[in-house]
Amino acid sequence: MKTILIIEDESTVRNNIQEILELSDFHTLVAENGTQGLRLAQDKNPDLILCDLMMPELDGYGVLAALRQDISTATIPFIFLTARAERSDLRRGMELGANDYLTKPFQTDELLQAINTRLDQQSLAKEKTQQALDNLSSTISKSLPHEINTPLNHILGLSTLLIEEYEKLEDDENLEMLKSIHDAGLMLHRLTINFLMYADLQLLVSNPNKLADFKNNHAKSFTKSTIENVAVKIAKDANREADLSINILDTIVKISEVNLSKIVEEIIGNAFKFSQPNTTVEIVGSSHNYGFDLSVINQGRGMLKEQIANIGGYVQFERKFYEQQGSGLGLSIAKKLVEIHDGKFSIESIPGKQTIIRMVIPQ
């Protein structure tokens, strides 16, 4: 049985609504003012709230604002009951996060239809959220252990061989194995950093206050030197310096050098990882009135539209056919960082021919 909280200072209206709802098999909670209603909502966490707009002590706007700032009540469907239907009143309520309005006097079927519509929408949203969590859990269980075990097994296997056979091996053989262990350690370290960063970004976007503070830090960076330094290092590490083409206008963007470096590191790294040697990885950056427009283009295997739509952490496509290391976190981190800075991120791809990842970053 669904629980509905009625916050209404007029006893006749309050009692009538309560009677209608209980006859329709809803469990009800009632409050005669906004302060009492807010306490009940925070304590009982009802499935939906009906709230009068004009009340003494704390009006409907105040109740809604307080509920939306509390993570435990932020998503409860909220319907205003009001004798006022001014456009400015409706707009203010919607800006605060109201789900609907009912203008007094209203009919019984209007009330029940509004309630059922919002409850159905809430149920669907919860179902989608649970499905997303189930998918995430599944992809983590399949992807993350493999990504951890691959470098870890490499480290353990070679270190065991070094311990057991150190005196029998030549110095150059020992050094080669040590370098290989070091590379595997770096891979494991990068995976750990990306895992923590992805989790931090997920928490950040779920907290409006922290997100606002993050956006208002006024950090800036130069584009040309930051992007070129990252691109040249990645190309050099891949032994593909001749494949790199850079044409970037130098300008200042509203993002820290650390975050800009992280974005291009993941995007350019993917461009080299998923394209063949002797094919060009092109980086083009220009300044426009709408922001800094950066594109990274490679001639690799490409992506299908469905794959682009499903980009997310811990998702790597067609793993049974391709053996490149990667948890799918990097692309998700880059996309989320761009969007957090009020930029735009898009992917255009022709499978087997070309992929263009384009970002627009505010200046």
HUWO-V418329 format. One record per backbone hydrogen bond with DSSP energy under -1.0 kcal/mol. CO is the residue of the C=O (numbers start at 0). NH is the residue of the N-H. If there is no record, write none. Layout:
<<CO & NH> <CO & NH>>
This chain:
<<1 & 26> <2 & 46> <2 & 47> <3 & 28> <4 & 49> <5 & 30> <6 & 51> <9 & 13> <10 & 14> <11 & 15> <12 & 16> <13 & 17> <14 & 18> <15 & 19> <16 & 20> <17 & 21> <18 & 22> <20 & 25> <21 & 24> <26 & 3> <28 & 5> <30 & 7> <32 & 36> <33 & 37> <34 & 38> <35 & 39> <36 & 40> <37 & 41> <38 & 42> <39 & 43> <40 & 44> <47 & 4> <48 & 78> <49 & 6> <50 & 80> <52 & 59> <55 & 57> <58 & 62> <59 & 63> <60 & 64> <61 & 65> <62 & 66> <63 & 67> <69 & 72> <69 & 73> <72 & 75> <76 & 48> <77 & 98> <77 & 99> <78 & 50> <79 & 101> <80 & 52> <81 & 103> <85 & 89> <86 & 90> <87 & 91> <88 & 92> <89 & 93> <90 & 94> <91 & 95> <92 & 97> <99 & 79> <101 & 81> <106 & 110> <107 & 111> <108 & 112> <109 & 113> <110 & 114> <111 & 115> <112 & 116> <113 & 117> <114 & 118> <115 & 119> <116 & 120> <117 & 121> <118 & 122> <119 & 123> <120 & 124> <121 & 125> <122 & 126> <123 & 127> <124 & 128> <125 & 129> <126 & 130> <127 & 131> <128 & 132> <129 & 133> <130 & 134> <131 & 135> <132 & 136> <133 & 137> <134 & 138> <135 & 139> <136 & 140> <137 & 141> <138 & 142> <139 & 143> <142 & 146> <143 & 147> <144 & 148> <145 & 149> <147 & 151> <148 & 152> <149 & 153> <150 & 154> <151 & 155> <152 & 156> <153 & 157> <154 & 158> <155 & 159> <156 & 160> <157 & 161> <158 & 162> <159 & 163> <160 & 164> <161 & 165> <164 & 168> <169 & 173> <170 & 174> <171 & 175> <172 & 176> <173 & 177> <174 & 178> <175 & 179> <176 & 180> <177 & 181> <178 & 182> <179 & 183> <180 & 184> <181 & 185> <182 & 186> <183 & 187> <184 & 188> <185 & 189> <186 & 190> <187 & 191> <188 & 192> <189 & 193> <190 & 194> <191 & 195> <192 & 196> <193 & 197> <194 & 198> <195 & 199> <196 & 200> <197 & 201> <198 & 202> <199 & 203> <200 & 204> <203 & 206> <206 & 210> <207 & 211> <208 & 212> <209 & 213> <210 & 214> <211 & 215> <213 & 216> <220 & 252> <222 & 226> <223 & 227> <224 & 228> <225 & 229> <226 & 230> <227 & 231> <228 & 232> <229 & 233> <230 & 234> <231 & 235> <232 & 236> <233 & 237> <234 & 239> <235 & 238> <239 & 242> <240 & 243> <242 & 280> <244 & 282> <246 & 284> <250 & 222> <252 & 220> <252 & 254> <255 & 259> <256 & 260> <257 & 261> <258 & 262> <259 & 263> <260 & 264> <261 & 265> <262 & 266> <263 & 267> <264 & 268> <265 & 269> <266 & 270> <267 & 271> <268 & 272> <269 & 273> <271 & 274> <273 & 300> <275 & 278> <280 & 244> <281 & 296> <282 & 246> <283 & 294> <284 & 248> <285 & 292> <287 & 290> <290 & 287> <291 & 360> <292 & 285> <293 & 358> <294 & 283> <295 & 356> <296 & 281> <297 & 354> <300 & 351> <303 & 307> <304 & 308> <305 & 309> <307 & 310> <311 & 314> <317 & 320> <317 & 321> <327 & 331> <328 & 332> <329 & 333> <330 & 334> <331 & 335> <332 & 336> <333 & 337> <334 & 338> <335 & 339> <336 & 340> <337 & 342> <338 & 341> <343 & 359> <345 & 357> <347 & 355> <349 & 352> <349 & 353> <353 & 349> <354 & 297> <355 & 347> <356 & 295> <357 & 345> <358 & 293> <359 & 343> <360 & 291> <361 & 253>>
